[in-house]
Amino acid sequence: MNLQSLRIITADIKRLADFYEKITGATVKWYTEDFAEIRIGLATIAIGTTKTLAFFGEAIAQPESNKTVIIEFRVENVDENFNTVKNITKDIVQQPTTMPWGNRSLVFRDPDGNLINFFTPVTPEAIERLS
């Protein structure tokens, strides 16, 4: 089994796609005006409008209501990424901080309020665990 993608449902697909394009440096591929994907490494962030929910039934997902999931990206250097991120969003939750499990972590929110973690393993244990 392989995790293929993470899909975010939004009321403003253009705004969210532009944001993820800026923070990742990857190009958005548009399939329809209601569905786009951003391929990053082996995984994909899919972004769909609320219109795509009709295929699954009523009240399946609600945009801007996530309070439990953090979208995580391993980056080369969190501190260098911080300069870029703070120019894209002011919604920084945690400035670069070394966590007890050995990752240096930067947490911020996308325009829909979803949490994003940019992290870099910095301790020998974290580097080994994630290699």
C-alpha positions in Angstrom: 0.0 0.0 0.0 1.2 3.5 -0.8 -0.1 6.8 0.3 -0.8 8.6 -3.0 -2.3 11.9 -2.2 -4.0 14.2 0.3 -7.0 16.1 -1.0 -8.1 19.5 0.4 -11.6 20.7 -0.2 -11.9 24.4 -0.5 -14.3 27.2 -1.4 -11.6 29.1 -3.2 -9.4 26.7 -5.3 -7.5 29.5 -7.1 -6.3 31.1 -3.8 -5.3 27.7 -2.3 -3.6 26.4 -5.4 -1.6 29.6 -5.7 -0.6 29.4 -2.1 0.7 25.8 -2.4 2.5 26.7 -5.6 4.3 29.5 -3.8 5.3 27.5 -0.6 6.4 24.4 -2.5 7.9 25.8 -5.7 6.0 23.1 -7.6 3.6 23.8 -10.5 -0.1 23.2 -10.2 -1.6 21.0 -12.8 -5.2 21.9 -13.5 -7.6 19.1 -14.6 -10.8 21.2 -14.4 -11.8 24.5 -12.9 -12.8 22.5 -9.8 -9.8 20.1 -9.4 -6.0 20.5 -9.5 -3.0 18.7 -8.2 0.5 19.6 -7.1 3.0 16.7 -7.3 5.8 16.9 -4.6 8.2 14.0 -4.6 6.3 10.8 -4.4 3.0 12.3 -3.1 0.4 14.7 -4.5 -1.7 17.4 -2.9 -5.0 17.4 -4.7 -7.2 20.4 -4.3 -10.9 20.3 -5.1 -13.8 22.7 -4.8 -16.9 22.0 -2.9 -18.5 21.1 -6.2 -16.4 17.9 -6.3 -18.2 16.7 -3.1 -21.4 16.0 -5.1 -19.7 12.9 -6.4 -19.4 11.5 -2.8 -22.8 12.7 -1.4 -24.0 15.5 0.9 -22.1 16.8 3.9 -19.0 14.7 3.3 -16.4 17.4 3.9 -16.6 21.0 5.0 -14.0 23.6 3.8 -12.0 25.5 6.4 -13.0 23.2 9.2 -9.9 21.1 9.8 -8.7 21.0 13.4 -6.7 17.8 13.5 -4.5 17.2 10.5 -1.1 18.7 9.9 0.3 18.6 6.3 4.0 17.9 6.7 6.9 18.6 4.3 10.5 17.6 4.8 12.7 20.4 3.7 16.5 20.9 3.5 16.7 23.8 5.9 13.7 25.0 7.9 15.4 28.3 8.9 16.0 29.2 5.2 12.4 28.3 4.4 11.2 30.5 7.2 12.2 33.6 5.3 10.2 32.5 2.3 7.2 31.4 4.2 6.9 34.6 6.3 6.7 36.6 3.0 3.8 34.4 1.8 1.8 34.3 5.0 1.6 36.1 8.3 -0.2 33.1 9.9 2.9 31.6 11.6 1.9 29.2 14.4 5.4 28.3 15.5 8.7 29.8 14.3 11.5 27.3 13.7 11.9 25.3 16.8 13.9 22.1 17.5 11.3 19.5 18.8 12.1 16.8 21.4 12.0 14.1 18.7 14.9 15.7 16.8 13.2 17.7 14.0 13.5 21.4 13.5 9.9 22.5 12.8 8.1 25.5 11.3 4.3 25.5 11.6 2.0 27.8 9.8 -1.5 27.9 8.2 -2.7 27.9 4.6 -5.4 30.4 3.6 -8.1 27.9 4.6 -6.6 27.5 8.1 -5.0 24.0 7.5 -1.8 23.5 9.5 1.4 23.0 7.6 4.7 21.8 9.1 8.0 22.3 7.3 10.6 20.2 9.1 14.2 19.2 8.9 15.7 16.3 10.9 18.6 17.7 12.9 19.7 15.2 15.5 21.5 12.0 14.6 18.5 9.9 15.7 16.0 11.9 13.6 18.3 11.8 10.6 18.7 8.1 10.9 15.0 7.5 11.5 14.0 9.5 8.4 16.7 8.3 6.0 
